[in-house]
Amino acid sequence: MKKILFLIALTICTLQGFSQHRGGRGGYVNWLTIAVKGGGGTFMMLNQDLKNTDNLTLEAFSPSYCFGGRLGVVFGNYVGVSFEYLGGGFKQKYSCQLEPSAVEGNFDFKATDMLALVRYTGEYGFYAELGPKFTTIKKAEYTFAQQPVEDVKPLFKEKNVAIAFGMGFMPYNGDRVQVSIGARAAYGFKDMVEDDKEPFYDLTSQPVTAETKNLNVQILLEVNYFFAKFGTANCGRHGIEFFK
């Protein structure tokens, strides 16, 4: 975590120097922004042992959603760093072939996400972003056949880390307000399951020893507002200026 924070601080210092050469909306100006956003998409657990189980199918399109806000700094017009806090949830739906028919169920998670992203925006409103995503699982439930809903939160790690990559465009890009639509994929490269725990006991008769990683893909809508600026303008003024 300390290494990630150090890299973020180093990136901010580098981008600050970059902005002084590229300029911005009149002089060497940097911008403070705030945004609300939300979206939905699909989530999938990635486990090779489950994939190889003949009578089990993990649905590739299980629903996920998120909503929250973002606080950012834009250096000049093109490069920025932002921090997001999102709430939401995701499911992994499955079907298990048991005689005489298939039984359906799901894992249902509620979670919060924190992201630290570097974003580059081109002159025509297209953007790309990259950074780490930290997920905290708040609730995890398991449904199988007609059995009562089971709390399985102790079987999954509370903290998960992923790498997130997104891209999109801005159908509206004004002086103070931006509206963007984009897609973001987040790949969790660590095992979701606690060591020596077995959340898949009812789904397969084979030992599940492979790590359970995850992929989350979402379409996001964001409304962004430039609420202040700081730096050196053409008139030589310094400091932070909040818009009225």
Long-range contacts (C-beta under 8 A, 24 or more apart in sequence): 4-116, 4-132, 8-81, 8-116, 11-81, 11-118, 12-73, 12-81, 15-75, 15-79, 15-80, 15-81, 15-118, 16-75, 18-75, 18-76, 18-79, 19-75, 19-76, 19-79, 19-231, 20-231, 22-75, 22-76, 22-77, 22-78, 22-79, 23-76, 23-77, 24-74, 24-75, 24-76, 24-77, 24-231, 25-77, 25-175, 25-229, 26-233, 26-234, 27-231, 27-232, 27-233, 27-234, 27-235, 28-76, 28-231, 28-232, 28-233, 29-76, 29-229, 29-230, 29-231, 29-232, 29-233, 30-73, 30-74, 30-75, 30-76, 30-229, 30-230, 30-231, 31-73, 31-74, 31-80, 31-226, 31-228, 31-229, 32-71, 32-72, 32-73, 32-226, 32-227, 32-228, 32-229, 32-230, 32-240, 33-70, 33-71, 33-72, 33-73, 33-74, 33-80, 33-82, 33-224, 33-225, 33-226, 33-227, 34-69, 34-70, 34-71, 34-72, 34-224, 34-225, 34-227, 35-69, 35-70, 35-71, 35-72, 35-82, 35-222, 35-223, 35-224, 35-225, 36-68, 36-69, 36-70, 36-222, 36-223, 37-67, 37-68, 37-69, 37-70, 37-84, 37-86, 37-220, 37-221, 37-222, 37-223, 38-65, 38-66, 38-67, 38-68, 38-220, 38-221, 39-65, 39-66, 39-67, 39-184, 39-218, 39-219, 39-220, 39-221, 40-64, 40-65, 40-66, 40-218, 40-219, 41-65, 41-216, 41-217, 41-218, 41-219, 42-216, 42-217, 42-218, 43-90, 43-91, 43-92, 43-214, 43-215, 43-216, 44-92, 44-214, 44-215, 44-216, 45-92, 45-107, 45-192, 45-212, 45-213, 45-214, 46-212, 46-213, 46-214, 46-215, 47-200, 47-208, 47-210, 47-211, 47-212, 47-213, 48-210, 49-204, 49-206, 49-207, 49-208, 49-209, 49-210, 50-200, 50-203, 50-204, 50-208, 50-210, 50-212, 53-203, 53-204, 53-206, 54-97, 55-96, 55-97, 55-98, 55-204, 56-94, 56-95, 56-96, 56-97, 56-203, 56-204, 57-94, 57-95, 57-96, 57-97, 58-92, 58-93, 58-94, 59-92, 59-93, 59-94, 59-95, 62-90, 62-91, 62-92, 62-93, 62-106, 63-90, 63-91, 64-88, 64-89, 64-90, 64-91, 64-216, 64-218, 65-89, 65-90, 65-218, 66-113, 66-218, 66-220, 68-113, 70-222, 70-224, 72-119, 72-224, 74-226, 77-121, 78-120, 78-121, 78-122, 78-123, 79-118, 79-119, 79-120, 79-121, 80-118, 80-119, 80-121, 81-116, 81-117, 81-118, 81-119, 82-115, 82-116, 82-117, 82-119, 82-129, 83-114, 83-115, 83-116, 83-117, 84-113, 84-114, 84-115, 84-117, 85-112, 85-113, 85-114, 86-112, 86-113, 86-114, 86-115, 87-111, 87-112, 87-113, 88-112, 88-113, 90-216, 94-203, 96-144, 96-202, 96-203, 103-144, 103-145, 105-142, 105-143, 105-144, 105-145, 106-142, 106-143, 107-140, 107-141, 107-142, 107-143, 107-152, 107-199, 108-139, 108-140, 108-141, 108-142, 108-143, 109-137, 109-139, 109-140, 109-156, 110-137, 110-138, 110-139, 110-140, 111-135, 111-136, 111-137, 111-138, 111-139, 112-136, 112-138, 115-164, 117-164, 117-166, 121-170, 125-169, 125-170, 125-171, 125-173, 125-180, 126-167, 126-168, 126-169, 126-170, 127-167, 127-168, 127-169, 127-170, 127-180, 127-182, 128-165, 128-166, 128-167, 129-164, 129-165, 129-166, 129-167, 129-184, 130-163, 130-164, 130-165, 130-166, 131-163, 131-164, 132-161, 132-162, 132-163, 132-164, 133-161, 133-162, 133-163, 133-164, 133-186, 134-159, 134-160, 134-161, 135-159, 135-160, 135-161, 135-162, 135-188, 136-160, 142-199, 144-202, 144-203, 152-199, 154-194, 154-197, 155-193, 155-194, 155-197, 155-198, 155-199, 156-192, 156-193, 156-194, 156-197, 156-199, 157-190, 157-191, 157-192, 157-193, 157-194, 160-188, 160-190, 160-192, 160-214, 161-188, 161-189, 161-190, 162-186, 162-187, 162-188, 162-189, 162-214, 162-216, 163-187, 163-189, 166-220, 168-220, 175-226, 176-225, 176-226, 176-243, 177-223, 177-224, 177-225, 177-226, 178-222, 178-223, 178-224, 178-225, 178-226, 179-221, 179-222, 179-223, 179-224, 180-220, 180-221, 180-222, 180-224, 181-219, 181-220, 181-221, 181-222, 182-219, 182-220, 182-222, 183-217, 183-218, 183-219, 183-220, 184-217, 184-218, 184-220, 185-215, 185-216, 185-217, 186-215, 186-216, 186-217, 187-213, 187-214, 187-215, 188-213, 188-214, 188-215, 188-216, 189-213
